[in-house]
Amino acid sequence: MVLSNASTPHMKVANVDTLEWLEVPASNVGEAIVEALALGGIDHLFFTSGTEIGFYQEAIAKARSSGRSAPKLITITHEHVGLNAALGYAAVSGKPAATAVHVDSGTQHCGGAIHTAWHSGLPVLMTAGAAPASYPGSMPGARDGGGHVWMQQTLDQNGIVRSYTKWDHRLEQQDNPGLIVGRALQVARTEPCGPVYLSIPREIPLLTTSGARFPSAAQLGIPRPAAPDSEGINEIARKLVAARNPCVVVSRSGRNPDSVPALVELCELLALPVVDSNSRAYLCFPMDHPLYQGSACLSDADFVLVLEAGVPWLPGISEPDSRTYVAVIGLDPIQHRIPTFEFTASMRLVADSLIAVRALIVAVRALINEADRERVALRAAHWGEMSRSKRVEAEERARAGAKAVPMDPIWLSSEIGRVIDSSCIVFDETMPQNRLNEYLRCGRPGSYFYNPASSGGWATGAALGASLAAPDRNIVAITGDGFYMFGVPNAAISASVRHRAPFLTIIYQNRSYSTGVTKVAGTYPNGHAMRAGFDGGYFDPPIDFAKEAEAAGAHGENVRDPQQVRPALERGLDQLRRGKPAVVSVWLPRLMQDD
């Protein structure tokens, strides 16, 4: 079997020398499952122990002792962290990832990370043990032990996640286990990529075999990325060249890092400003480029090109005018995973973003003339000046709060921006009011990720997975204290120590839920909750995150002095570079209430 890059190098597609099914040594079904995972490109298995999934431990150890490939088993002590780590690993490595959890309860413990996986666009195989149904003593793995074996059986364990997966299956005795694993990975890796779920009853992995024969995921075939309709590309190119005030909205095209330089080339060709959609997730355009605007009102645009954006803008005063030409390009341009979707478009084009952008470059070059180039030069100067002005305003805003105590969160954001360099990969789970994206200067493709969905607690787990995928990079998770606690950080940090996968976490510690304070105040201005002090909106006094980190084996530091923020962040990065995870928690004022 030969693996080679296809037109989307980030997510590799396998070419095979033969379609003849593979013969692998396996004395039981569990070993066949592990062989199929390895052949399907799974090199890390994020594992939370359970009685019925112990076959993974045995089969992986046996494969390695025999010199055969097998996934590296990454022990995670909480399933929510494990699934988020798998997502972080897949995002940074460009490979599929897999998890293993304990029956229905372990599946439920994945919690909101299941929602994140569904909206991430990343290929993750979630596996779970399932309770045995065989009569006690009738076969290996049959019901025995305590009453919990009976209590773990449900009417439909797979139904827990069915609304959040592309495919699910319960492995049965009549199944070819290698084929089922290959099929699961084929579906997960087919664009638009996403999570799949396989439940494995305890008896099944113990069934004996005399070898196994099955097709790999590559032999089943991973489809190549979709190319755009040529007429659609030509129409978009004509509209782009003729537009007086065009704009590009991005969110997820940067999942493939190769799309970033391609989009830069297109945007520089026509001086197209780039703004993040309301559902930004990946670095799609360099933050330090003069054409990057971060956010902008689209009401004056006469052409809007939307690339892989779930929610391109919020309806209201900043949305495009009804006469604006809107072209949406993506692998799923109608967002079929969102049941109700009211955004209109002049054209929706099913296509891989990289292929579409490259096609647009060719089409645009054939159309532009000297007059167009003069307009483009003026537009480039305008947006370059806008970008420069925004940076100046951001710096002035930060300096205004440089000495505030408790600390101004904008000052913290600006100091973070000063210490993050090109060696870093950032996992950003901050709230919009902290304006962190105005101070970051991430320009390297694949160097920035934002929570791709709305379940908090993603950043620390994702950073752990990223550290395993890119041990030569400095991984930085930036989050608020509420989301930090959602993320089960002790499990993430202890796994970071155990597996030598360090990352730095920076925490905005305001002891407040924005949903329970500012959002409540906005919904009920001067209401009873506001007058009563927002009961339910604060968690004060807080946990000492530094001591908690130290207890887990990390460097921990609390900061209250605004002038000590940067030295503390630099110490955290230094610890990270020395191979030790670090947590820097910065004390900020509570929302809408004096300390």
Sequence and secondary structure as in RCSB ss.txt:
>XXXX:A:sequence
MVLSNASTPHMKVANVDTLEWLEVPASNVGEAIVEALALGGIDHLFFTSGTEIGFYQEAIAKARSSGRSAPKLIT
ITHEHVGLNAALGYAAVSGKPAATAVHVDSGTQHCGGAIHTAWHSGLPVLMTAGAAPASYPGSMPGARDGGGHVW
MQQTLDQNGIVRSYTKWDHRLEQQDNPGLIVGRALQVARTEPCGPVYLSIPREIPLLTTSGARFPSAAQLGIPRP
AAPDSEGINEIARKLVAARNPCVVVSRSGRNPDSVPALVELCELLALPVVDSNSRAYLCFPMDHPLYQGSACLSD
ADFVLVLEAGVPWLPGISEPDSRTYVAVIGLDPIQHRIPTFEFTASMRLVADSLIAVRALIVAVRALINEADRER
VALRAAHWGEMSRSKRVEAEERARAGAKAVPMDPIWLSSEIGRVIDSSCIVFDETMPQNRLNEYLRCGRPGSYFY
NPASSGGWATGAALGASLAAPDRNIVAITGDGFYMFGVPNAAISASVRHRAPFLTIIYQNRSYSTGVTKVAGTYP
NGHAMRAGFDGGYFDPPIDFAKEAEAAGAHGENVRDPQQVRPALERGLDQLRRGKPAVVSVWLPRLMQDD
>XXXX:A:secstr
 EEE  SSTTS EEE S  S EEE  SBHHHHHHHHHHHTT  EEEE   GGGHHHHHHHHHHHHTT    EEEE
 SSHHHHHHHHHHHHHHHSS EEEEE HHHHHHHTTTHHHHHHHHT  EEEEEEE   S TTSSTT S SSTHHH
HT  S GGGGTGGG SEEEE  TTS HHHHHHHHHHHHHSSS  EEEEEEETTGGG B S EEE  HHHH     
    HHHHHHHHHHHHH SSEEEEESSGGGSTTHHHHHHHHHHHHT  EEE TT  B  S TTSTTEEES   TT
 SEEEEES SS S SSTTS  TTSEEEEEESSTT TTSS      SEEEE  HHHHHHHHHHHHHTT  HHHHHH
HHHHHHHHHHHHHHHHHHHHHHHHHTTT SS  HHHHHHHHHHH  TTEEEEEE  GGG GGGT    STT EEE
 SSS S  HHHHHHHHHHH TTSEEEEEEEHHHHHHT HHHHHHHHHHTT   EEEEEE SB TTTTHHHHHHST
T HHHHTT TTSB  S   HHHHHHHTTSEEEEE  GGGHHHHHHHHHHHHHTT  EEEEEE   TTS  
